[in-house]
């Protein structure tokens, strides 16, 4: 095994090699952010290491949901066998079948609209899933466990915002009934395949909730990261078949998504200066009421 790999990755791969009986000598780190993603080309596997040590239940749900969806013909990532999850020194590890990804093609707004339309048309799964009651629970927990991730003034302001937004969330009148949602559906989780087609990955947040929570993601990425063009937004809306921008809860939901997205940055801010700086930058723009400021996307390494 390559000893240049991060220590947590080497320890996780040692357990993967034993449990899955696969070679890991050609491991390659593809992404390190809220999750670490590692390719094992010889084994035909993708290994994911969750950044949140409390993610075991969520990862187990993602495996259950994607196994059911793939059996129904839905284009999503497919768990390996055995998939896990299992713990390695507090980290949550899972194994997935590698897909034939086309590195020269990106997923489009239309791809995302199609995948969400098909997902929201699925029946309720034949197993129990949690419901999305509080999309701000993750960021609130991150602040509690990492109070030194920001200044006292920023922390006080952010906690006040969370209280207010929880109040607004409870009073939102969602136009559509609750259903199975991905809950983190954006362009980073689109996996274009060679020869056409696209898969939806990263199902750690799958839950029963308002489909509007899935639909707000692309607008969040557009506003804060310039991730999609105006044309792609229109394509997404046309393919999905409903425009969330016409709903009076749009701006409230978008603000909730902006605040919820701080969670992984806050968790790592005490030890990573670039992430602490990003927390400071985002909070400064939010406190100034600047809805047009660009935020820095996560590094993939």
C-alpha positions as CSV (number, residue, x, y, z in Angstrom):
1,X,0.0,0.0,0.0
2,X,1.2,3.5,-0.8
3,X,2.5,5.0,2.5
4,X,2.1,8.5,1.0
5,X,-1.6,8.1,1.5
6,X,-3.1,9.9,4.5
7,X,-3.0,7.8,7.7
8,X,-6.8,7.5,8.0
9,X,-7.0,6.2,4.4
10,X,-4.3,3.6,4.9
11,X,-6.0,2.3,8.0
12,X,-9.4,2.1,6.3
13,X,-8.0,0.3,3.3
14,X,-6.3,-2.3,5.4
15,X,-9.7,-3.2,6.8
16,X,-11.3,-3.1,3.4
17,X,-8.7,-5.5,2.0
18,X,-9.4,-8.0,4.8
19,X,-13.2,-7.7,4.7
20,X,-13.8,-7.5,1.0
21,X,-10.8,-9.7,0.0
22,X,-9.6,-7.2,-2.7
23,X,-6.3,-5.7,-3.6
24,X,-5.7,-2.1,-2.4
25,X,-2.2,-1.4,-3.6
26,X,-3.4,0.8,-6.5
27,X,-5.6,3.0,-4.3
28,X,-6.1,6.6,-5.5
29,X,-7.7,9.4,-3.4
30,X,-10.3,11.1,-5.6
31,X,-11.8,13.6,-3.2
32,X,-11.3,14.8,0.4
33,X,-14.0,17.1,1.8
34,X,-17.0,16.1,4.0
35,X,-16.2,12.6,2.7
36,X,-13.0,11.0,1.4
37,X,-13.5,9.0,-1.8
38,X,-10.9,6.5,-2.9
39,X,-10.8,4.5,-6.1
40,X,-9.5,0.8,-6.1
41,X,-9.2,0.2,-9.9
42,X,-8.1,-3.4,-9.7
43,X,-11.0,-4.3,-7.4
44,X,-13.5,-2.2,-9.3
45,X,-14.6,-0.5,-6.1
46,X,-15.0,3.0,-4.7
47,X,-14.4,3.4,-1.0
48,X,-16.0,6.2,0.9
49,X,-14.8,7.4,4.4
50,X,-17.4,9.6,6.1
51,X,-15.9,12.8,7.7
52,X,-18.6,12.8,10.4
53,X,-18.0,10.1,12.9
54,X,-21.7,9.9,13.7
55,X,-22.6,9.1,10.1
56,X,-23.0,5.3,10.5
57,X,-26.8,5.3,10.4
58,X,-26.9,7.7,7.4
59,X,-24.4,5.6,5.4
60,X,-26.4,2.4,6.3
61,X,-29.6,4.1,5.0
62,X,-27.8,5.2,1.8
63,X,-26.8,1.6,1.1
64,X,-30.4,0.4,1.7
65,X,-31.9,3.1,-0.5
66,X,-29.5,2.8,-3.4
67,X,-29.8,-1.0,-3.4
68,X,-33.6,-0.7,-3.6
69,X,-33.5,2.1,-6.3
70,X,-31.0,0.3,-8.5
71,X,-33.2,-2.8,-8.4
72,X,-36.0,-0.6,-9.7
73,X,-33.8,0.6,-12.6
74,X,-33.0,4.0,-11.1
75,X,-29.6,5.4,-12.3
76,X,-27.7,5.7,-9.0
77,X,-24.5,4.4,-7.5
78,X,-24.7,0.7,-6.4
79,X,-23.4,-0.7,-3.2
80,X,-20.7,-3.4,-3.3
81,X,-21.0,-6.7,-1.7
82,X,-20.2,-6.5,1.2
83,X,-20.9,-2.8,1.3
84,X,-20.6,-2.2,5.0
85,X,-20.8,0.2,6.6
86,X,-18.1,-0.5,9.2
87,X,-16.0,1.6,11.5
88,X,-12.3,2.1,11.5
89,X,-11.0,4.1,14.5
90,X,-14.2,6.1,14.6
91,X,-14.5,6.7,10.8
92,X,-17.4,5.2,8.9
93,X,-16.3,3.3,5.8
94,X,-18.5,1.9,2.9
95,X,-17.7,0.1,-0.4
96,X,-19.4,0.8,-3.8
97,X,-19.2,-0.6,-7.3
98,X,-17.1,1.6,-9.5
99,X,-18.9,3.0,-12.5
100,X,-17.4,3.8,-15.9
101,X,-17.2,7.5,-15.4
102,X,-16.5,9.8,-18.4
103,X,-13.9,12.4,-17.1
104,X,-14.4,14.6,-20.1
105,X,-18.1,15.2,-19.6
106,X,-20.0,17.1,-16.9
107,X,-23.5,16.5,-15.7
108,X,-26.0,19.2,-16.9
109,X,-28.9,21.0,-15.3
110,X,-31.2,18.9,-17.5
111,X,-29.5,15.7,-16.1
112,X,-30.2,16.8,-12.6
113,X,-33.8,17.7,-13.4
114,X,-34.4,14.3,-15.0
115,X,-32.9,12.4,-12.1
116,X,-34.9,14.3,-9.5
117,X,-38.1,14.0,-11.5
118,X,-37.6,10.2,-11.7
119,X,-36.7,10.1,-8.0
120,X,-39.7,12.1,-6.8
121,X,-42.0,9.8,-8.9
122,X,-40.9,6.7,-7.0
123,X,-43.2,5.2,-4.5
124,X,-42.4,5.3,-0.8
125,X,-39.7,2.6,-0.1
126,X,-40.9,-0.6,1.5
127,X,-38.8,0.1,4.6
128,X,-38.7,2.8,7.3
129,X,-36.8,6.0,6.7
130,X,-36.3,9.1,8.8
131,X,-38.1,12.3,8.0
132,X,-36.5,15.6,7.4
133,X,-37.7,17.6,10.4
134,X,-34.8,20.0,11.0
135,X,-32.4,20.7,8.1
136,X,-30.4,22.9,10.5
137,X,-29.6,20.2,13.0
138,X,-26.2,19.4,11.5
139,X,-25.0,23.0,11.6
140,X,-26.3,23.5,15.1
141,X,-24.4,20.4,16.3
142,X,-21.3,21.5,14.5
143,X,-21.4,24.8,16.4
144,X,-21.9,23.0,19.7
145,X,-19.0,20.7,19.2
146,X,-16.7,23.3,17.7
147,X,-17.4,26.6,19.4
148,X,-13.9,27.8,18.5
149,X,-14.5,27.6,14.8
150,X,-15.5,31.3,14.6
151,X,-15.6,34.4,16.7
152,X,-17.9,34.8,19.6
153,X,-19.8,37.5,17.7
154,X,-20.2,35.3,14.6
155,X,-21.4,32.4,16.8
156,X,-24.0,34.5,18.6
157,X,-25.3,35.8,15.3
158,X,-25.4,32.4,13.6
159,X,-27.2,30.7,16.5
160,X,-29.8,33.5,16.4
161,X,-30.2,32.9,12.6
162,X,-30.7,29.2,13.2
163,X,-33.4,29.9,15.8
164,X,-35.2,32.2,13.4
165,X,-34.9,29.9,10.4
166,X,-36.2,26.9,12.4
167,X,-39.2,29.0,13.2
168,X,-39.7,29.8,9.5
169,X,-39.1,26.2,8.4
170,X,-41.9,25.0,10.7
171,X,-44.3,27.4,9.0
172,X,-43.4,26.8,5.4
173,X,-46.4,25.6,3.3
174,X,-44.8,23.1,0.9
175,X,-46.8,22.6,-2.3
176,X,-46.0,18.9,-2.7
177,X,-46.4,16.0,-0.2
178,X,-43.4,14.4,1.4
179,X,-41.6,11.7,-0.5
180,X,-38.2,10.1,-0.9
181,X,-35.6,12.8,-1.5
182,X,-31.9,12.8,-2.1
183,X,-31.4,15.9,0.1
184,X,-28.0,16.8,-1.4
185,X,-28.7,16.8,-5.1
186,X,-26.3,19.1,-6.9
187,X,-23.9,19.0,-9.8
188,X,-21.0,17.6,-7.7
189,X,-23.0,14.4,-7.2
190,X,-23.7,13.8,-10.9
191,X,-21.6,11.0,-12.4
192,X,-21.7,11.1,-16.3
193,X,-21.0,7.7,-17.8
194,X,-19.0,6.8,-20.9
195,X,-21.3,6.3,-23.8
196,X,-24.1,8.4,-22.3
197,X,-26.3,8.4,-19.2
198,X,-25.6,9.8,-15.8
199,X,-25.8,8.4,-12.2
200,X,-26.7,10.2,-9.0
201,X,-24.2,9.6,-6.2
202,X,-23.7,10.5,-2.5
203,X,-26.9,9.3,-0.8
204,X,-25.9,9.9,2.8
205,X,-28.7,12.4,3.3
206,X,-31.5,10.4,1.8
207,X,-34.7,10.8,3.7
208,X,-38.5,11.4,3.5
209,X,-39.1,15.1,3.1
210,X,-40.3,17.9,0.8
211,X,-39.1,17.6,-2.8
212,X,-38.6,21.4,-2.6
213,X,-35.4,20.6,-0.5
214,X,-34.0,18.8,-3.5
215,X,-35.0,21.5,-5.9
216,X,-33.4,24.3,-3.9
217,X,-29.9,22.8,-4.2
218,X,-29.2,23.9,-7.8
219,X,-30.3,27.5,-7.0
220,X,-27.9,27.5,-4.0
221,X,-25.0,26.3,-6.2
222,X,-26.0,28.9,-8.9
223,X,-26.2,31.8,-6.5
224,X,-23.1,31.2,-4.3
225,X,-20.8,29.3,-6.6
226,X,-21.8,30.2,-10.1
227,X,-22.0,26.5,-10.7
228,X,-24.7,26.6,-13.4
229,X,-25.6,29.1,-16.1
230,X,-29.0,30.8,-16.3
231,X,-29.7,28.5,-19.3
232,X,-28.9,25.4,-17.3
233,X,-31.3,26.6,-14.6
234,X,-34.0,27.0,-17.1
235,X,-33.2,23.6,-18.6
236,X,-33.4,22.0,-15.1
237,X,-36.8,23.6,-14.5
238,X,-38.2,22.6,-17.8
239,X,-37.1,19.0,-17.5
240,X,-38.3,18.7,-13.9
241,X,-41.7,20.3,-14.8
242,X,-42.1,22.7,-11.9
243,X,-40.5,26.0,-11.1
244,X,-39.7,26.4,-7.4
245,X,-38.9,30.1,-7.9
246,X,-42.6,30.8,-8.2
247,X,-43.2,29.5,-4.7
248,X,-43.3,32.1,-1.9
249,X,-41.1,30.0,0.3
250,X,-38.2,30.1,-2.2
251,X,-36.0,32.7,-0.5
252,X,-36.5,31.3,3.0
253,X,-35.6,27.8,1.9
254,X,-32.5,29.1,0.0
255,X,-31.3,30.9,3.2
256,X,-31.8,27.7,5.2
257,X,-29.7,25.8,2.6
258,X,-27.0,28.4,2.8
259,X,-26.8,28.1,6.6
260,X,-27.0,24.3,6.6
261,X,-24.0,24.2,4.2
262,X,-21.7,25.6,6.8
263,X,-21.6,22.3,8.7
264,X,-18.5,20.6,7.3
265,X,-16.6,23.8,7.3
266,X,-17.3,24.4,11.0
267,X,-16.3,20.9,11.9
268,X,-12.9,21.3,10.3
269,X,-12.3,25.0,10.9
270,X,-10.4,24.6,14.2
271,X,-7.6,22.6,12.5
272,X,-7.7,23.9,8.9
273,X,-7.1,27.6,8.4
274,X,-8.5,27.8,4.9
275,X,-11.8,26.4,6.1
276,X,-11.9,28.7,9.1
277,X,-11.3,31.6,6.6
278,X,-14.2,30.4,4.5
279,X,-16.5,30.2,7.5
280,X,-15.5,33.8,8.3
281,X,-16.1,34.9,4.7
282,X,-19.5,33.3,4.4
283,X,-20.7,34.7,7.7
284,X,-19.5,38.1,6.8
285,X,-21.5,38.1,3.5
286,X,-24.6,36.7,5.3
287,X,-24.4,39.3,8.1
288,X,-24.1,42.1,5.4
289,X,-27.2,40.7,3.6
290,X,-25.1,40.2,0.5
291,X,-27.0,37.8,-1.7
292,X,-24.7,38.0,-4.6
293,X,-21.3,37.4,-2.9
294,X,-19.5,34.3,-4.3
295,X,-18.3,31.6,-1.9
296,X,-15.4,29.3,-2.4
297,X,-16.2,25.7,-3.2
298,X,-14.5,23.0,-1.3
299,X,-11.1,21.7,-2.4
300,X,-11.3,18.1,-3.7
301,X,-7.9,17.2,-2.1
